[in-house]
């Protein structure tokens, strides 16, 4: 009997890719970015939103899991993904964030613009660079090219958001987060609708029974 070669890495990547086709990650991340943008835009009126943001960030994984149990698992089945080691992952994220922050600071210094106002103005570029790291991680885990496209959009949007001189120092950041969040949530909603239509699952069968 001929032996079959099974590429466990490709198999794991396929499982992870399938788990992301429902768009739930994009919707929740987009809503979180929008709310952070609204808080930054008007801190005085954003106390309630700030508390909600903190709660949503804390419950992000639990909220995602509940939505998947209701919408995704009945259609695809439940798959338990291997948890990554938290300590090396957190250390890598913090190191990457620090490195990108230093890169932006050095660039502003070379351009003679390392002032408080210019730092706030170009902070969207730093956020975009941080999102590139997150998107690359998702791409390496899933193989979905859309995360590379979103990374380019996030970085390009950072330069676009930093270009105009808006009145308040936090306006560039707020506009960037709200626009990027809306784009992510919209893309996630489209993905979710397509997923539900292409995977009717037992939920629709139950309603028609």
C-alpha positions in Angstrom: 0.0 0.0 0.0 1.7 3.3 -1.1 2.4 5.7 1.7 0.7 9.1 1.5 2.7 12.3 2.3 0.6 14.7 4.4 1.9 18.2 4.8 0.8 19.1 8.3 1.7 22.8 7.8 -0.5 23.1 4.7 -3.3 21.2 6.5 -3.1 23.5 9.5 -3.1 26.5 7.2 -6.2 25.3 5.4 -8.0 24.8 8.7 -7.0 28.3 9.8 -8.0 29.7 6.4 -11.4 28.1 6.6 -12.0 29.4 10.1 -11.5 33.0 8.8 -13.9 32.9 5.9 -16.9 34.1 7.9 -15.6 37.7 8.2 -16.3 37.8 12.0 -12.7 38.8 12.8 -12.9 41.7 10.3 -16.2 42.9 11.6 -15.2 42.9 15.3 -11.8 44.5 14.5 -13.5 47.2 12.4 -16.0 48.1 15.1 -13.2 48.3 17.6 -11.2 50.7 15.4 -14.2 52.8 14.8 -15.0 53.1 18.5 -11.4 54.0 19.3 -11.5 56.6 16.6 -14.7 58.1 18.0 -13.1 58.2 21.5 -10.1 60.0 20.2 -12.1 62.4 18.2 -14.1 63.6 21.2 -12.6 62.4 24.5 -15.1 64.5 26.6 -18.1 62.7 25.1 -16.4 59.4 24.7 -16.2 58.2 28.2 -19.0 55.6 27.7 -17.4 54.5 24.4 -14.0 54.2 26.1 -15.4 51.9 28.7 -17.2 49.9 26.0 -14.0 49.8 23.9 -12.0 48.4 26.9 -14.7 45.8 27.6 -14.9 44.8 23.9 -11.1 44.5 23.7 -11.2 42.3 26.8 -14.0 40.2 25.5 -12.9 40.2 21.9 -12.0 36.5 21.7 -15.1 35.5 23.7 -17.4 37.5 21.5 -15.8 36.0 18.4 -16.2 32.5 19.8 -19.9 33.1 20.6 -20.6 34.4 17.1 -18.7 31.4 15.6 -20.7 29.0 17.7 -23.9 30.6 16.4 -23.0 31.2 12.7 -19.9 29.3 11.7 -19.6 26.0 13.6 -23.2 24.8 12.6 -22.1 25.1 9.0 -18.5 24.0 9.0 -18.1 22.0 12.2 -16.0 23.1 15.2 -12.2 22.9 14.9 -9.9 23.6 17.9 -6.9 25.5 16.6 -3.6 25.1 18.3 -2.9 28.0 20.7 0.3 29.9 20.2 2.7 30.3 23.0 1.6 33.7 24.6 4.9 34.8 26.0 7.0 34.7 22.7 4.0 36.1 20.8 3.5 39.1 23.1 7.3 39.7 23.2 7.4 39.7 19.4 4.5 42.1 19.1 5.9 44.5 21.6 9.4 44.4 19.9 7.8 45.0 16.5 5.7 47.9 17.8 8.8 49.5 19.4 10.9 49.0 16.2 8.2 50.6 13.9 7.9 53.5 16.4 11.6 54.1 16.3 11.5 53.9 12.5 8.9 56.6 12.2 10.8 58.8 14.8 14.1 58.4 12.8 12.3 59.3 9.6 10.8 62.4 11.1 14.2 63.4 12.6 15.9 63.0 9.2 13.1 65.2 7.7 13.5 67.8 10.5 9.9 67.3 11.6 10.3 65.5 15.0 8.0 67.8 16.9 5.0 66.9 19.0 2.6 68.2 16.4 4.3 66.3 13.6 4.4 63.1 15.6 0.7 63.2 16.2 0.1 64.1 12.6 2.0 61.1 11.3 1.0 58.6 14.0 -1.4 56.9 11.5 1.7 55.8 9.6 3.0 54.1 12.7 -0.4 52.4 13.3 -0.3 51.3 9.6 3.1 49.7 10.1 1.9 47.9 13.2 -1.1 46.6 11.3 1.3 45.3 8.6 2.7 43.1 11.3 -0.7 41.8 12.3 -1.8 41.3 8.7 1.4 39.4 7.9 0.9 37.1 10.9 -2.7 36.3 9.6 -1.4 35.8 6.1 1.3 33.4 7.3 -1.2 31.5 9.3 -4.0 31.3 6.6 -2.4 32.1 3.3 -5.2 34.6 2.5 -3.9 37.3 0.2 -6.6 39.7 1.4 -4.6 40.3 4.5 -1.6 41.5 2.4 -3.9 43.8 0.5 -5.4 45.2 3.7 -1.8 45.7 5.0 -1.0 47.9 2.0 -4.3 49.8 2.4 -3.5 50.4 6.1 -0.1 51.7 5.3 -1.3 53.8 2.4 -4.2 55.1 4.4 -1.7 56.1 7.1 0.2 58.4 4.7 -3.1 59.7 3.3 -4.4 60.5 6.8 -1.2 62.2 7.8 -1.0 64.4 4.8 -3.6 67.1 5.7 -3.0 69.4 8.6 -6.3 69.0 10.6 -7.2 71.5 13.4 -6.8 69.3 16.4 -3.7 67.2 17.0 -5.7 64.0 17.3 -7.9 64.5 14.3 -5.6 62.7 11.8 -5.5 59.6 14.0 -9.3 59.7 14.6 -10.1 60.0 10.9 -7.7 57.2 10.1 -9.1 54.8 12.7 -12.7 55.5 11.8 -12.1 55.1 8.0 -10.0 52.0 8.3 -12.4 50.5 10.8 -15.4 51.2 8.5 -13.5 49.5 5.6 -12.7 46.4 7.7 -16.3 46.1 9.1 -17.8 46.5 5.6 -15.4 43.9 4.1 -16.2 41.6 7.0 -20.0 42.1 6.5 -19.7 41.2 2.8 -17.7 38.1 3.7 -20.2 37.1 6.3 -23.1 37.4 3.8 -21.3 35.4 1.2 -20.4 32.8 3.8 -24.0 32.4 5.0 -25.3 32.1 1.4 -22.7 29.6 0.3 -23.0 27.5 3.6 -26.7 27.4 4.5 -26.0 24.6 7.0 -28.4 23.1 9.4 -29.7 26.4 10.6 -31.6 27.0 7.4 -32.6 23.4 7.3 -34.0 23.6 10.8 -36.1 26.7 9.8 -37.5 24.9 6.8 -38.3 21.7 8.6 
